């Protein structure tokens, strides 16, 4: 999204999730990513 932050993250089952999402300075921006991480059995790294 150019010039704006994420308002929401929608995850629909049946598809593998992968990729990267850059997180700006606000630590609260990582909260939706950590919540989504609970839905996977695989290794997840949040740097």
C-alpha positions in Angstrom: 0.0 0.0 0.0 1.6 3.2 -1.1 1.6 6.0 1.4 -0.6 4.3 4.0 -0.7 1.7 6.7 -2.7 -1.4 6.9 -6.2 -1.0 8.3 -6.8 -4.8 8.6 -5.4 -8.1 7.7 -7.8 -10.8 6.3 -6.7 -14.4 6.2 -8.9 -16.9 4.4 -8.0 -20.6 5.1 -6.9 -23.1 2.6 -3.8 -21.2 1.3 -0.3 -21.2 2.6 0.9 -17.8 3.9 4.4 -16.6 3.1 6.2 -13.4 2.4 7.4 -10.3 4.2 5.7 -7.2 5.5 7.9 -4.2 6.4 7.0 -2.7 9.8 7.6 1.0 10.5 8.7 2.3 13.8 5.5 1.7 15.8 5.7 -1.5 17.8 1.9 -1.8 17.7 2.1 -2.3 13.9 3.4 -5.8 14.6 0.4 -6.9 16.7 -1.7 -8.1 13.7 1.3 -10.1 12.4 1.8 -11.8 15.7 -1.9 -12.7 15.8 -1.7 -14.2 12.3 1.3 -16.2 13.4 -0.9 -18.1 15.8 -2.6 -19.7 12.8 0.4 -21.5 11.4 2.2 -24.7 12.4 5.3 -23.7 10.6 8.3 -21.7 11.7 7.7 -18.0 11.7 10.4 -15.3 12.2 9.5 -11.7 13.1 12.7 -9.6 12.9 
